[in-house]
């Protein structure tokens, strides 16, 4: 897990974004009270679907563009499980997982800053890479669609705050 408070601020900002997915407005799914922390096997979601999980994958730190600065690249994973509205057909589960994927993408685009963001560090990019499947395609029969997203947050820690 991240050890630096700035890395936790980015992790927590992503968690806050996921908890904002409440099924209202332009969101299709309500997972606001169904966020697991960590990574989970596809066949053991943290809650009954629909739900999401946020896990830590990797942190790399390199010299930043300015003297004494550091460039952080934090990789997280978002996993989502979605139930079909009226059917457990492969198409219905894929559709539900695709709607959840769209909700997560929208939430991440809406929340691109941390609550304690200052001039000492700036999140420059928040890239997403997605897979959406019927969980049965992974050999799991839990009656849910599954989506997973790797998020890479890149940010520079400026001189007075670098390690």
Secondary structure, 3 states (H helix, E strand, C coil): CCCCHHHHHHHHHHHHHHHCCECCCCCCCECCCCEEECCCCCCCCCCCCCEEEEEEEEEEEEECCCCCCEEEEEEEEEEEEECCCCCCCHHHHHHHHHHHHHHHHHHHHHCCCCCCCCCCEEEEEEEEEEEEEEHHHHCCCCCCEEEEEEEEEEEEECHHHCC
